[in-house]
Amino acid sequence: QNSGPSLFDAPATADAPATIASIGRDPNPNYLAITTAAQLKALVSELQTAAIIAIDTETTGLSPLECKLCGVSISIRAGHGYYIPVRSPDSSAHLSEQTVLDALRPILEDPSRRKCGHNLKYDLLVLRAAGVMLRGIAFDSMVSSYIIDASRSSHSLDALALALLAHANISISALIGSGPHQRTFDTVPLDAATQYAAEDADVALRLREVMYPQLEQMGLLSLFDDVEMPLVTVLAELEFNGIICEPAELDRQRDRLARKIVELRDQIDDAAMGSLGRTFNPDSPKQLAAALFGKTNAQEPGLGIKSIKRTQTGYSTDVEVLERLAADPAVTTPIPALIVDYRQLTKLVSTYLVALKDAINPSTQRIHASFNQTVAVTGRLASSDPNLQNIPIRSEVGREIRRAFVAAPGCVFVAADYSQIELRLLAHLSRDPALIEAFDQDQDIHTAVAAQINGVPLDKVTKDMRSGAKMVNFGIVYGITAFGLGRRLKIETKAADLIITNYKKRFAGITTFLQECVQQAQTSGYVETILKRRRPIPDIDSTIPARRAFAERTAINSVVQGSAADLIKLAMVKLYALTQGPSLAGAKMLLQIHDELVFESPVAQAEAARAIIVHEMESALSLTVPLKADSSIAQCWFDGK
């Protein structure tokens, strides 16, 4: 098995050192604090001739839009670094923030001055909040690490310095402590702050020297330079813009759900008293398991229902188990169905309605969620603080949460969502003629597939046929089994197996493609997306069948889902560029939710913006089947779909 170049391989190119040891820590690093106007002027003059500038910021906290700038670090050659403090224990010992930023602004805002760093999205946001637009971002070692090997346990600066430079960075906890006694960076003595901060910039510069040639060697420069690096600025824009969230609407929904939760608790208690002669705590999985599966003659009697799934500690009461019990005509108690509803509502209140209100920035009345580029191994973006991608939309009560998200006065949301993007990519990647034809003719894809696998005309496809086809369509790249399909469709495993067999027979190109994904993983140790994004598949040759089967499913899923990630990232980069010019001026990109982009646009420009957004999304990549984006215009996010 050849897994290709490893992140730990020393790149053997003329542009990079041949061994890690040769670029290890300089025993006498030259780290200086810039504290006078003369020093700052000399540094700016030096920066004007630098080939590339490594930059880092130090702040009073972790939230880039709320913390204060403590200083800026810069390095332009290995072993050297500068720290320009603006906040410290002694403000008289250095220049003011305004003086420093005014001097650095021409360099930092010049797109022709190439910048590198680590997690530059953070620095970009910190500087933007301080009034400086960082431009010319050319290299980010965190993003580079992710592109080279998305499965790395950590893409942090400290981890990369240790792995690639054999260098142990100064620990931030050594300077500010941790836990309840943690200090802020502006309390750190200037000498110690300088060594720590300048080292970060120096290490970021040296990581680029190691990693850029490796990206080139692995054939990943196009993905890195054309998609992932421009995306850093795009994601910073999303985070800076945020989205208005109305706390009054969240409170209204919370009160309404709280009343429903009380009603459900009463119904659960009544059902328990009627069948058990006792109540139990519906928030306790252990008590629920005892109530459902415990013996009827136990001291705390149970209903004696036969358990479906066990855990290490007892009987499982997860949502799958409860839904199967609720659907089983032999189970007459309403408790499982009531618990499913109860859990859904309590989760909506605690996880979303409360958390979203806490996340509203008091200054902007907007939620500024983070969009993380280096988390999901498939290439997908991840959202956090709060996770807006997880707001439930399958249930009506979950979708209601979107009512709290509204456009600014005089504006509307323009949203566009890729239609069945993974299936369209599957058609393109598999080159399957039947699937391609269905998309070319703009047929209802699930009905078209149902007609094929059942051998009937389109107008003879029943609801059950379409449901089966839909489940296989969405499950095929996840390695759906006859047992799993049967459980979802509530049919016998034998009948489900026939559906899958007929599917694979009718769409032979898909079966071949799935085999090709597994073969690539076996041959190369990784699979590639449409833009050559790699994902290592380490267990593809495992002697343990369950691990090997999971690796095969992962290989297939990574190609399709990763290609979908490539596509929407490409669209985001192109659309962001248009928002900076005349064609989409006034429109702001606010959110990326899976395959959906949400913009805020002045009402008068909304229709024109919609046309441009849809066009760019549908032409982001040229596939053998047409791309389709459904769009909407609404003042409230809920009304957009």
SVG drawing of the C-alpha trace seen along z (x, -y; Angstrom):
<svg xmlns="http://www.w3.org/2000/svg" viewBox="-54 -58 76 70">
<polyline fill="none" stroke="black" stroke-width="0.4" points="0.0,0.0 1.4,-3.4 -0.2,-6.2 1.6,-8.9 3.7,-11.6 3.4,-11.9 3.2,-15.1 6.3,-14.0 8.3,-13.4 11.0,-15.9 10.3,-17.5 13.2,-16.9 13.1,-20.0 15.5,-22.8 13.1,-25.3 13.1,-23.5 15.7,-22.1 16.3,-18.4 15.9,-17.5 13.8,-18.6 16.9,-18.9 18.3,-21.6 15.4,-23.8 15.1,-23.1 15.0,-25.8 17.6,-28.5 19.5,-28.2 19.7,-32.0 16.5,-33.3 16.5,-37.0 13.2,-38.2 12.8,-41.9 10.1,-44.2 9.4,-47.3 8.6,-50.0 9.7,-53.3 8.6,-55.3 12.1,-55.0 12.1,-51.2 8.6,-51.0 9.6,-53.2 12.7,-51.0 10.6,-47.8 8.0,-49.2 10.8,-50.1 12.2,-46.6 8.7,-45.1 8.5,-46.9 11.1,-44.7 10.1,-41.4 9.2,-38.5 6.6,-37.3 5.5,-38.5 4.5,-36.2 1.9,-37.8 0.3,-37.0 -1.8,-38.9 -2.0,-38.6 -5.3,-39.5 -7.0,-39.6 -9.4,-36.7 -10.5,-34.1 -13.4,-35.8 -11.9,-37.9 -14.7,-40.4 -15.0,-41.1 -11.4,-40.9 -8.8,-43.7 -5.6,-43.7 -2.5,-43.3 0.1,-43.4 1.2,-42.4 4.0,-39.9 6.0,-39.8 8.7,-37.7 10.3,-37.9 13.2,-35.5 13.7,-32.3 15.1,-32.8 14.0,-36.4 10.8,-38.0 9.4,-41.2 6.6,-42.0 4.9,-45.3 2.9,-45.7 -0.1,-48.0 -1.3,-46.8 0.9,-45.6 1.3,-46.1 3.1,-49.4 1.5,-51.4 4.3,-54.0 6.9,-51.4 5.5,-51.2 3.5,-52.9 -0.3,-53.3 -2.6,-51.0 -3.5,-53.8 0.1,-54.7 1.1,-51.1 -1.9,-50.3 -1.6,-53.6 2.1,-52.7 1.4,-49.1 -1.9,-49.7 -0.3,-50.4 1.6,-47.1 -1.2,-45.0 -3.9,-46.3 -1.7,-46.0 -2.9,-42.9 0.5,-42.7 2.4,-42.2 2.1,-38.4 1.2,-37.4 1.5,-34.0 0.5,-32.8 -1.4,-30.2 -5.2,-30.4 -5.1,-33.8 -8.9,-34.0 -8.6,-34.9 -6.0,-37.6 -8.0,-38.9 -11.0,-39.4 -9.0,-40.9 -7.4,-43.4 -10.7,-44.2 -12.4,-44.9 -9.5,-47.3 -10.0,-49.0 -7.5,-47.3 -8.4,-45.0 -5.7,-42.4 -5.1,-41.6 -2.6,-39.5 -3.2,-36.3 -1.1,-33.7 -0.4,-30.9 -1.9,-29.5 -0.1,-26.6 -3.3,-25.4 -5.1,-25.2 -2.0,-23.6 -1.8,-20.9 -5.5,-20.2 -5.1,-19.9 -2.1,-17.6 -3.7,-15.3 -7.2,-16.2 -7.1,-13.2 -4.3,-14.7 -5.2,-14.7 -4.2,-18.4 -3.5,-21.2 -2.3,-23.5 0.8,-25.6 2.4,-23.9 1.7,-20.4 3.0,-21.3 6.1,-23.0 6.9,-19.8 6.2,-17.4 7.8,-19.4 10.5,-21.6 11.4,-19.4 10.7,-22.6 8.7,-23.0 6.9,-26.3 6.6,-28.3 3.3,-27.3 0.7,-30.0 -0.3,-28.5 3.3,-29.2 2.6,-32.9 -1.1,-33.3 -1.8,-30.2 -5.1,-28.2 -8.4,-27.6 -10.0,-30.1 -6.7,-31.9 -5.9,-32.5 -4.7,-36.0 -5.1,-38.0 -2.2,-38.5 -2.0,-42.3 -0.8,-41.4 2.2,-39.5 5.6,-41.3 6.8,-42.7 10.0,-40.6 8.1,-37.3 5.3,-38.4 7.9,-39.3 9.6,-35.9 6.2,-34.1 4.6,-36.3 7.6,-36.7 8.2,-32.9 4.7,-32.3 5.4,-34.5 8.8,-33.0 7.5,-29.4 4.6,-30.2 7.2,-31.5 9.3,-28.4 6.3,-26.0 5.6,-27.6 9.1,-26.7 8.4,-23.1 4.8,-22.7 4.4,-24.7 6.8,-22.4 4.9,-19.4 1.6,-20.8 3.3,-21.1 4.7,-17.6 1.3,-16.1 -0.4,-18.0 -2.6,-20.0 -1.5,-23.6 -4.6,-24.3 -7.0,-23.3 -4.9,-25.2 -4.3,-28.4 -7.5,-28.7 -10.1,-27.4 -8.9,-27.0 -6.7,-30.1 -9.3,-32.5 -11.9,-30.8 -10.1,-32.1 -11.2,-35.6 -14.7,-34.5 -15.2,-32.8 -13.9,-35.8 -16.5,-37.8 -19.3,-35.5 -18.2,-35.7 -17.8,-39.4 -21.3,-40.0 -23.2,-37.7 -27.0,-37.3 -29.7,-39.2 -31.4,-37.0 -34.4,-38.4 -34.3,-37.4 -38.0,-38.1 -38.9,-35.5 -36.6,-33.0 -38.3,-33.7 -41.7,-33.3 -40.8,-29.9 -39.2,-28.9 -42.3,-29.7 -44.5,-27.9 -42.3,-24.8 -42.0,-24.9 -45.8,-24.6 -45.7,-21.7 -43.0,-20.0 -45.1,-20.3 -48.0,-18.8 -45.9,-15.9 -44.5,-15.2 -48.0,-15.0 -49.0,-12.6 -45.9,-10.5 -46.8,-10.4 -50.4,-9.5 -49.3,-6.7 -46.8,-5.4 -49.3,-5.4 -51.9,-3.7 -49.6,-0.8 -47.0,-0.7 -48.7,-2.2 -45.7,-4.5 -43.9,-7.4 -40.3,-7.8 -38.0,-10.6 -38.2,-11.0 -34.8,-12.6 -33.1,-9.5 -32.3,-6.8 -31.7,-4.3 -35.2,-4.9 -36.8,-4.8 -35.1,-1.5 -36.3,0.0 -39.9,-1.2 -39.9,0.2 -37.8,3.4 -37.9,4.2 -39.8,7.3 -43.4,6.8 -42.9,8.5 -39.8,6.5 -39.8,4.4 -40.0,1.3 -42.2,3.0 -41.5,2.5 -43.6,3.2 -41.6,6.3 -41.1,5.2 -38.4,7.2 -35.3,5.1 -34.1,4.2 -30.6,3.1 -28.2,3.4 -25.4,1.0 -22.4,1.6 -24.5,0.4 -27.9,1.9 -30.7,1.4 -30.6,-1.2 -33.3,-3.9 -31.9,-5.9 -34.2,-7.5 -34.0,-4.5 -35.2,-2.1 -38.0,-4.4 -39.2,-5.0 -39.3,-1.2 -41.2,-0.6 -43.7,-3.4 -44.3,-1.9 -44.7,1.7 -48.4,2.6 -47.6,5.2 -46.4,2.3 -49.5,0.7 -48.0,-1.8 -47.8,-5.4 -44.6,-6.0 -42.0,-5.5 -43.7,-8.0 -44.2,-10.5 -40.5,-10.3 -39.4,-10.9 -41.5,-14.1 -40.4,-15.1 -36.7,-14.7 -37.0,-16.6 -38.6,-19.6 -36.3,-19.7 -33.3,-19.5 -34.7,-22.4 -35.0,-24.5 -31.6,-23.8 -29.5,-23.3 -31.0,-26.0 -33.4,-28.5 -31.2,-29.2 -27.9,-28.8 -28.8,-31.1 -30.0,-33.8 -26.8,-33.6 -24.8,-33.9 -26.3,-37.2 -23.7,-39.9 -25.1,-42.8 -23.4,-45.4 -24.6,-44.2 -27.7,-42.2 -26.3,-39.5 -25.0,-36.0 -21.4,-35.8 -21.0,-32.0 -17.6,-30.5 -17.2,-28.7 -14.4,-26.2 -12.4,-25.1 -10.1,-22.5 -12.4,-20.2 -14.5,-17.9 -12.2,-15.3 -14.5,-15.2 -13.7,-18.8 -17.1,-20.1 -17.2,-23.3 -18.2,-23.1 -20.0,-25.7 -19.6,-26.4 -20.2,-29.0 -23.1,-28.3 -23.5,-25.6 -26.0,-27.0 -25.7,-24.0 -27.4,-21.8 -30.6,-23.8 -33.2,-21.1 -35.3,-21.6 -36.9,-18.2 -39.5,-18.8 -41.9,-21.7 -41.2,-22.7 -37.5,-22.7 -37.9,-24.8 -39.8,-27.4 -36.4,-28.4 -35.6,-30.0 -38.4,-32.6 -36.0,-34.3 -33.5,-35.1 -34.4,-38.2 -32.8,-40.5 -31.8,-44.0 -34.3,-46.8 -34.6,-47.6 -33.1,-44.2 -34.1,-40.6 -32.5,-37.2 -31.6,-35.8 -31.0,-32.0 -29.9,-29.4 -29.6,-25.7 -28.1,-23.1 -30.7,-20.5 -29.7,-16.9 -26.1,-17.8 -24.6,-14.5 -26.8,-12.5 -25.8,-14.9 -22.1,-14.4 -22.7,-10.7 -24.1,-10.8 -21.1,-12.8 -18.5,-10.7 -20.0,-7.3 -20.8,-8.3 -23.9,-6.1 -26.1,-6.6 -29.5,-6.0 -28.8,-8.4 -27.4,-11.1 -30.4,-10.8 -32.8,-11.3 -31.0,-14.5 -30.7,-15.7 -34.5,-15.3 -35.1,-17.1 -37.2,-14.2 -38.0,-13.7 -34.9,-11.7 -36.5,-9.4 -39.4,-8.6 -37.1,-8.0 -34.9,-5.6 -38.0,-3.8 -39.2,-3.3 -35.9,-1.8 -35.5,0.6 -39.1,1.7 -39.3,1.9 -42.4,-0.2 -43.3,-3.5 -42.9,-6.7 -46.7,-7.1 -46.9,-3.7 -44.5,-4.4 -46.2,-4.1 -45.5,-6.1 -43.8,-3.0 -41.7,-2.5 -40.5,-6.1 -39.7,-5.9 -37.6,-2.8 -35.7,-4.4 -35.2,-7.6 -33.8,-5.7 -31.3,-3.8 -30.4,-7.0 -29.3,-8.7 -27.9,-5.6 -25.9,-4.1 -22.8,-6.2 -23.1,-5.4 -23.0,-1.7 -26.7,-1.1 -27.5,2.6 -30.6,4.6 -31.1,4.8 -30.8,1.0 -33.1,0.3 -35.7,2.7 -35.7,1.1 -36.1,-2.4 -38.9,-1.4 -40.4,1.0 -40.3,3.9 -38.7,7.4 -34.9,7.6 -35.5,9.9 -37.7,7.3 -35.1,4.6 -32.3,6.8 -34.3,7.1 -34.6,3.3 -30.8,2.9 -30.1,5.7 -32.3,4.2 -30.8,0.8 -27.2,2.1 -28.3,4.0 -30.0,1.0 -27.3,-1.5 -24.2,0.6 -22.1,-2.5 -22.7,-3.4 -21.6,0.0 -18.4,-0.2 -17.7,-3.7 -18.1,-2.4 -15.6,0.3 -13.2,-2.2 -13.3,-4.3 -12.4,-1.2 -9.7,-0.2 -8.1,-3.7 -8.0,-3.5 -6.4,-0.1 -3.8,-1.2 -2.9,-4.7 -4.0,-4.6 -6.3,-7.6 -9.2,-8.7 -9.6,-12.0 -12.5,-14.4 -13.3,-16.1 -10.7,-18.9 -8.1,-16.3 -8.7,-16.8 -7.3,-13.7 -8.5,-11.7 -6.4,-8.9 -8.2,-5.6 -5.9,-3.8 -8.0,-0.7 -8.7,0.2 -6.5,3.3 -7.5,4.2 -7.8,7.9 -10.8,7.1 -13.8,7.3 -15.9,4.7 -13.0,2.1 -12.4,2.9 -16.1,2.6 -16.3,-0.8 -13.1,-2.0 -14.7,-1.0 -17.9,-3.0 -15.7,-5.9 -13.8,-5.8 -17.0,-6.0 -18.7,-8.7 -15.5,-10.8 -15.3,-11.1 -19.0,-12.2 -19.4,-14.3 -15.9,-15.8 -16.7,-16.8 -19.9,-18.5 -17.7,-20.4 -15.4,-21.4 -18.3,-22.7 -19.9,-24.9 -16.5,-26.3 -15.7,-27.2 -19.1,-28.9 -18.5,-30.9 -15.1,-32.1 -16.6,-33.3 -19.6,-34.9 -17.6,-36.7 -15.4,-38.3 -18.6,-39.5 -19.8,-41.1 -16.6,-43.2 -17.5,-44.5 -20.4,-46.3 -22.5,-43.3 -23.3,-42.1 -22.3,-45.3 -24.7,-45.7 -25.2,-42.0 -23.5,-40.3 -22.8,-36.6 -24.0,-35.6 -24.3,-31.8 -23.2,-28.5 -25.5,-25.7 -24.5,-22.4 -25.5,-23.0 -27.2,-26.4 -25.9,-29.9 -27.7,-32.8 -27.1,-36.4 -28.5,-39.7 -29.4,-42.1 -31.2,-45.5 -34.8,-44.9 -34.3,-46.8 -31.4,-44.6 -32.7,-41.3 -34.0,-39.9 -30.8,-40.8 -28.7,-39.3 -30.8,-36.1 -30.1,-35.7 -26.4,-36.2 -26.1,-33.9 -28.1,-31.1 -26.0,-31.4 -22.7,-31.3 -23.7,-28.3 -25.0,-26.4 -21.9,-27.2 -19.3,-26.7 -18.2,-23.4 -18.9,-21.9 -20.4,-18.5 -22.0,-16.0 -25.3,-16.7 -26.8,-20.2 -26.3,-21.7 -29.5,-23.1 -29.9,-25.6 -33.3,-26.4 -33.6,-30.0 -35.9,-32.2 -36.2,-35.8 -37.7,-36.5 -37.4,-38.9 -37.3,-36.0 -35.2,-32.9 -38.2,-30.6 -40.2,-32.1 -37.4,-31.4 -38.2,-27.7"/>
</svg>
